[in-house]
Amino acid sequence: MLSIESLCKSYRHHEAVKNVSFHVNENECVALLGPNGAGKTTTLQMLAGLLSPTSGTIKLLGEKKPDRRLIGYLPQYPAFYSWMTANEFLTFAGRLSGLSKKKCQEEIGEMLQFVGLQESAHKRIGGYSGGMKQRLGLAQALLHKPKLLILDEPVSALDPSGRFEVLDMMRELKKHMAVLFSTHVLHDAEQVCDQVVIMKNGEISWKGELQQLKKQHQMNVFTLTVNEKLKGWLEEKPYVSAIVYVNPSQAVFELPDIQTGRTLLSDCIQMGLTVTHFEQKTESLEDVYLKVVHA
């Protein structure tokens, strides 16, 4: 669907984006992560055709100069004419996208219903809340039925309820198109993305499947709880290290790998210990992200 190879963007003596390459497949949701100044917005603006790359290639459906109407774009801070109604604004945006007046009216009703603004279609945008404006921006980006949807921080300004609604929409949208979005809200990215691209100082620090990223940085930290006393016995095991006791019957510790965990459970059974809980610590996307960015 979307192929980016060796993408660079320079401003005089500053390289904002350096040799960025990644792919977005059909019906896939890709999260672009990174700290402020990492080059995320600049990258998305180049992909949307708003900035020209200094070098590198961007291909959409195999074309270096694709039809812009194949792309839907929502900036981090969408701008509107406050005196317009949602219906008027979407008609204006649709006509700019090349839709006929009749087609605009057909699509506008569907889009406003999808983003939950059908009851506010004839209200002036100046009276909209921040969340309503964000949803209107999403409707504008979707109006012309793009193949690729690009969203820059789509949930950053929303309250928890608004974030949930937008994420739910994104889950539905990736059934019909490719979605590429940047975000600082890592928990939200974890809910919807299939692939992760992490940027730092204009370069890619890591890219690939979310589960692969977690597996690569998985900690071998375990929690064990028994009915009997663990303290004293656990220290005798040469493969157990960094032991921290929560209480005499519960401990958190490190093992070389998951196979050693099976060995520990076998030793517990041989000692007659009653194991009530044994778990490997699962790291969130935020935990892994901090490891990659601060590496």
C-alpha distance (Angstrom), angle and dihedral (degrees) to the residues before:
residue distance angle dihedral
M1 . . .
L2 3.84 . .
S3 3.80 122.4 .
I4 3.81 123.6 -176.4
E5 3.80 119.4 -173.8
S6 3.83 127.4 -175.4
L7 3.81 93.3 -25.5
C8 3.82 115.1 -173.5
K9 3.80 134.8 175.7
S10 3.81 122.6 -173.3
Y11 3.80 131.7 -176.2
R12 3.81 107.9 -163.3
H13 3.82 102.3 -68.4
H14 3.82 96.4 -5.3
E15 3.80 123.8 87.1
A16 3.80 106.3 -155.2
V17 3.82 95.1 176.3
K18 3.80 122.9 24.6
N19 3.79 124.9 -164.9
V20 3.81 97.2 -38.5
S21 3.82 117.4 -179.7
F22 3.79 129.7 171.9
H23 3.81 142.6 127.9
V24 3.79 135.6 -127.3
N25 3.80 117.2 -157.6
E26 3.80 129.1 -152.5
N27 3.81 115.3 -79.0
E28 3.78 90.2 9.9
C29 3.80 129.5 127.1
V30 3.82 115.4 -145.5
A31 3.81 123.4 -171.0
L32 3.81 118.8 -149.3
L33 3.80 107.3 -154.3
G34 3.78 134.4 -179.2
P35 3.82 144.2 115.8
N36 3.80 123.6 -79.3
G37 3.80 110.5 -66.9
A38 3.81 93.5 24.2
G39 3.82 92.3 122.7
K40 3.81 99.2 -106.3
T41 3.81 98.2 129.8
T42 3.81 92.7 42.6
T43 3.81 89.5 52.1
L44 3.80 92.9 49.2
Q45 3.81 91.9 47.3
M46 3.81 90.2 54.0
L47 3.80 90.9 49.2
A48 3.81 90.3 49.6
G49 3.81 90.9 51.3
L50 3.82 94.9 -113.5
L51 3.82 93.7 114.8
S52 3.79 129.8 35.6
P53 3.82 115.6 -128.7
T54 3.80 118.5 -121.9
S55 3.80 87.2 -137.5
G56 3.79 141.0 -19.7
T57 3.79 133.6 68.7
I58 3.79 134.6 -86.9
K59 3.80 118.5 -165.6
L60 3.79 126.3 -175.4
L61 3.80 114.7 -170.5
G62 3.81 87.3 -13.6
E63 3.82 94.4 -55.8
K64 3.81 122.7 118.8
K65 3.81 90.9 -159.2
P66 3.80 102.9 35.6
D67 3.77 126.3 -178.4
R68 3.82 104.7 -87.3
R69 3.78 88.5 -140.7
L70 3.81 87.5 73.5
I71 3.82 88.5 68.3
G72 3.80 128.9 73.0
Y73 3.81 115.8 -165.4
L74 3.80 132.3 -169.2
P75 3.84 114.2 -175.4
Q76 3.79 121.6 -148.3
Y77 3.80 91.2 -107.1
P78 3.82 107.7 30.6
A79 3.82 115.0 -160.6
F80 3.78 125.0 -141.3
Y81 3.78 139.9 179.0
S82 3.80 100.8 -107.0
W83 3.81 93.2 -153.9
M84 3.81 92.2 58.2
T85 3.78 125.1 87.3
A86 3.81 119.5 -127.8
N87 3.78 89.7 -105.8
E88 3.82 92.1 51.7
F89 3.80 93.2 46.3
L90 3.80 93.8 50.0
T91 3.81 90.7 47.2
F92 3.81 88.3 52.7
A93 3.84 92.3 46.8
G94 3.80 92.6 45.0
R95 3.79 93.1 51.8
L96 3.82 89.4 50.2
S97 3.82 87.6 53.1
G98 3.80 90.6 55.8
L99 3.79 99.4 -102.3
S100 3.79 118.9 143.6
K101 3.80 118.2 -116.2
K102 3.80 90.4 -108.8
K103 3.82 92.7 48.8
C104 3.81 90.0 48.3
Q105 3.79 92.2 56.9
E106 3.81 91.3 47.6
E107 3.81 93.0 51.2
I108 3.82 97.8 39.0
G109 3.80 94.4 64.3
E110 3.80 91.2 49.0
M111 3.81 93.7 47.1
L112 3.80 95.2 46.6
Q113 3.78 89.6 50.9
F114 3.81 91.3 48.3
V115 3.83 92.5 53.5
G116 3.81 93.4 39.6
L117 3.81 98.7 -113.1
Q118 3.80 100.4 112.8
E119 3.83 91.1 111.6
S120 3.82 90.8 52.8
A121 3.81 98.1 44.9
H122 3.81 93.7 115.8
K123 3.81 98.4 38.5
R124 3.81 119.3 105.1
I125 3.81 112.7 -101.3
G126 3.82 90.2 -131.5
G127 3.80 87.8 73.9
Y128 3.80 94.5 50.7
S129 3.80 122.5 111.6
G130 3.81 120.3 -123.0
G131 3.79 91.0 -99.8
M132 3.80 92.5 50.6
K133 3.81 90.8 50.9
Q134 3.79 90.4 50.6
R135 3.80 90.6 52.4
L136 3.80 90.6 47.3
G137 3.81 88.8 52.4
L138 3.79 89.0 52.5
A139 3.81 90.4 50.6
Q140 3.82 89.4 52.2
A141 3.82 91.3 50.6
L142 3.82 90.7 50.9
L143 3.79 100.1 40.4
H144 3.81 96.3 95.2
K145 3.85 93.8 45.4
P146 3.83 98.9 -114.5
K147 3.80 125.1 -160.4
L148 3.82 91.7 -140.7
L149 3.80 123.9 40.0
I150 3.83 116.8 -161.8
L151 3.82 117.2 -166.7
D152 3.81 123.6 -176.4
E153 3.82 110.2 -155.3
P154 3.82 93.5 -30.9
V155 3.82 95.6 176.8
S156 3.82 104.1 31.8
A157 3.83 96.0 99.9
L158 3.80 96.5 41.0
D159 3.79 131.7 99.2
P160 3.84 118.1 -121.6
S161 3.81 92.5 -90.5
G162 3.81 92.2 49.5
R163 3.81 91.6 47.0
F164 3.79 91.0 52.6
E165 3.81 91.2 51.2
V166 3.82 93.9 50.0
L167 3.81 92.4 45.8
D168 3.79 89.6 50.6
M169 3.82 88.9 52.5
M170 3.82 90.5 49.9
R171 3.81 91.1 53.7
E172 3.78 88.7 54.4
L173 3.82 94.2 43.4
K174 3.80 95.6 55.1
K175 3.80 88.2 63.4
H176 3.80 87.4 67.9
M177 3.83 105.9 29.1
A178 3.79 145.5 7.2
V179 3.82 114.5 -85.4
L180 3.81 125.0 -156.9
F181 3.79 117.4 -179.9
S182 3.78 140.1 165.3
T183 3.78 122.4 -142.5
H184 3.79 145.2 164.8
V185 3.81 91.7 -156.9
L186 3.79 97.7 89.3
H187 3.79 96.2 -179.5
D188 3.80 89.2 58.6
A189 3.81 92.0 49.4
E190 3.79 88.6 52.4
Q191 3.81 90.0 56.8
V192 3.82 97.5 57.1
C193 3.81 113.7 15.7
D194 3.81 127.9 99.0
Q195 3.80 96.9 -174.2
V196 3.80 132.1 30.7
V197 3.81 129.2 -150.4
I198 3.82 113.8 -172.0
M199 3.81 117.6 -163.2
K200 3.79 129.4 -166.3
N201 3.82 126.6 176.2
G202 3.81 91.6 -9.5
E203 3.81 94.8 -52.5
I204 3.79 135.0 96.3
S205 3.81 111.9 -103.9
W206 3.80 95.1 179.9
K207 3.81 139.9 -6.6
G208 3.78 135.1 178.2
E209 3.79 143.0 78.9
L210 3.78 116.7 -20.1
Q211 3.80 93.8 -126.0
Q212 3.81 90.6 48.9
L213 3.80 89.9 52.6
K214 3.79 91.6 51.2
K215 3.79 92.6 46.0
Q216 3.80 92.2 50.3
H217 3.80 91.7 54.1
Q218 3.80 98.0 33.9
M219 3.80 113.4 141.9
N220 3.79 118.0 -135.8
V221 3.80 92.2 -135.2
F222 3.80 117.3 137.9
T223 3.79 138.9 -174.6
L224 3.82 120.5 -145.1
T225 3.81 126.6 -173.2
V226 3.81 125.0 -178.1
N227 3.80 134.8 172.1
E228 3.78 91.3 -121.7
K229 3.82 131.7 57.0
L230 3.83 116.1 -69.6
K231 3.77 99.4 178.2
G232 3.77 111.7 103.4
W233 3.81 95.7 14.7
L234 3.81 95.4 64.0
E235 3.82 93.4 53.8
E236 3.81 89.2 60.3
K237 3.81 91.3 66.0
P238 3.84 108.6 94.0
Y239 3.82 92.7 -156.7
V240 3.84 93.6 57.3
S241 3.82 118.7 85.5
A242 3.82 142.3 166.2
I243 3.82 92.7 30.6
V244 3.81 118.2 -169.9
Y245 3.81 117.3 -178.0
V246 3.79 118.1 -143.6
N247 3.81 87.0 -175.2
P248 3.83 132.9 -25.8
S249 3.82 90.4 -79.9
Q250 3.81 99.8 41.5
A251 3.80 129.7 57.7
V252 3.80 140.5 172.5
F253 3.82 115.5 -148.9
E254 3.79 147.0 147.1
L255 3.80 128.0 -100.8
P256 3.83 128.3 -173.1
D257 3.82 92.1 -117.4
I258 3.80 145.2 -27.1
Q259 3.83 91.4 -85.3
T260 3.81 89.0 63.2
G261 3.79 87.3 54.4
R262 3.80 88.7 63.2
T263 3.81 89.0 50.7
L264 3.80 90.1 52.6
L265 3.80 92.4 50.5
S266 3.80 90.0 50.0
D267 3.82 90.1 51.4
C268 3.81 90.0 49.7
I269 3.81 91.1 54.0
Q270 3.81 91.9 47.7
M271 3.81 89.1 52.2
G272 3.80 90.6 51.0
L273 3.81 93.9 -114.9
T274 3.80 117.5 155.2
V275 3.81 107.1 -132.5
T276 3.81 111.9 -152.2
H277 3.81 98.7 168.2
F278 3.81 135.5 17.0
E279 3.79 120.6 166.1
Q280 3.79 140.9 160.2
K281 3.79 114.2 -133.5
T282 3.81 110.5 -107.0
E283 3.77 114.8 -147.9
S284 3.77 121.9 -140.9
L285 3.79 123.7 -134.1
E286 3.80 87.3 -102.5
D287 3.82 91.8 57.7
V288 3.80 91.9 50.1
Y289 3.81 93.2 42.2
L290 3.81 91.4 56.2
K291 3.81 90.3 50.4
V292 3.82 92.5 52.0
V293 3.82 96.3 43.2
H294 3.81 94.4 46.4
A295 3.80 95.3 41.9
